[in-house]
Amino acid sequence: MGTLASRELELIRSQFAFGLRERIVTNNAASTQPPLAVWELLRDLSETYENVHRGQSDASIRTTEAFEASFDTIASWINAPSRDTLSMHRSTTEAINAAMYSLMADFRDGDNVVTTLMEHNSNYVPWHAMCREILPRFGRRVELRLARFDHDSGELDLAHLASLVDARTKLVTCCGGSNFLGTKPPLDRVRAIADAGAYAQPDGSTGALLLIDAAQLFASSRLDVQAMDADFVAFSLHKLLAPFGVGVLYAKKSLRETLPPFLYGGDMIAEGRVFPDRVEYNDLPWRFSAGTPNILGVIASAQTLRLLVDMVGADPDRAWFRTDDPLDPAAVDAAMGAVADHAASLTQRAIDGLAAIDGLHVYGVPAGRERTPLVAFNIAGHSPFAIARALNAQGVESRAGCHCATLAHRDLEIDPAASCRVSFTVYNSPDDVDRVIAAVRRAVDEPGLFASETAPVVGATPASASRG
Ligand SMILES: Cc1ncc(COP(=O)(O)O)c(C=O)c1O
């Protein structure tokens, strides 16, 4: 494991606009910055811009081909068996909502959903709403159960998770990587726990379905949805260098073939097969693609993945960007392996440096163990918001707040429910990390230098926070 060589890293950084403006971007767990070549691609596409599946012009046909090929690129990126398993959405949040609406009608009175206290609100609030607000209107009571995590190590409490799963658990869902604690739950064991529930699914199988919120996992490791054996996997491309606006839901083909879509309307119907008394639907994957999709966003997102292989891949003589050639799995492995090693090594450097600051407490996974490439912390006597503003004044872009991991902040009794977070990706350098550490140290040592911040002070540890 290690950072990219400095020459390679300089070449990568030169391909991003932020590098020209000397920004130290460490809010990558929220969104990453797209490479300049992707903006150029979008500008070029504007010359052949047209709708897909809705025209006979060369422009429409070319755009349709590029759009459809994007499904293949993303499918091979996550080792999905085919494009038929994918639907495109605006974000991970919308992808999880799509799964929720598709599954909702199948929940029976007395069923339950099991999730965890470390979820992003995107993978808690939809299930909360379904169980507490929507299904009760149809007279169905479905319970939402929450598995605990260890407050010191951030580990998911698998024994507790297993104790919550029973013969009425239709769905188990958890994150592949926490955006606050850094935890990467062992998904093979979560799969085994879901399987051990004896729920009778409509297709005759037994056990709970498994949905993985892979928003953070996708950004920092190679996703292999078949190896994960998850029923649903949701993630967002804007967390891996693509522009905003594209989230993906993978669902096993058997589910795609039987579940109702989340949205109904144009393009998801079979051409001309709409009658006053019945509607016939389109083939997969377009059955799950109602209305005009985010065409340019999807094409740009898929091409960003190809560009990433070119930037960090092992073969300098092979260019994938601006082609639709079938991606080589070994090239994807190599690229994401390099991204993962680089980000992990920067994260370790950050933890080592931050840990030396008096009163600073890093949440979740202990130093030296595998985690998502982010560090969330508080410093005794300092508001995380004041720290983030002080970092900004020194050119370091971080994030303070609960990062939508509100349940975990509450469970740790952090009051107010907030921490400061820095997170890393392929374009960050060891120098960025050192500047983060120096900026935090200065914010602590010389708080008067930075704009005053009125937010309440947060204790450094869960225990002192609850006392304070
Ligand atoms: C674990 C996790 N799930 C879901 C989301 C939501 O992603 P999006 O904003 O693309 O909906 C995030 C974003 O930070 C996340 O970290």
The ligand as an ORCA input file, in Angstrom:
! r2SCAN-3c Opt
* xyz 0 1
  C     -22.863      6.445      2.767
  C     -23.625      7.451      1.939
  N     -24.848      7.134      1.500
  C     -25.569      7.972      0.755
  C     -25.081      9.206      0.413
  C     -25.936     10.119     -0.413
  O     -25.394     10.281     -1.679
  P     -26.110     11.293     -2.693
  O     -25.870     12.655     -2.140
  O     -25.422     11.066     -3.987
  O     -27.541     10.950     -2.708
  C     -23.821      9.590      0.843
  C     -23.286     10.934      0.516
  O     -22.478     11.470      1.232
  C     -23.064      8.688      1.627
  O     -21.852      8.999      2.076
*
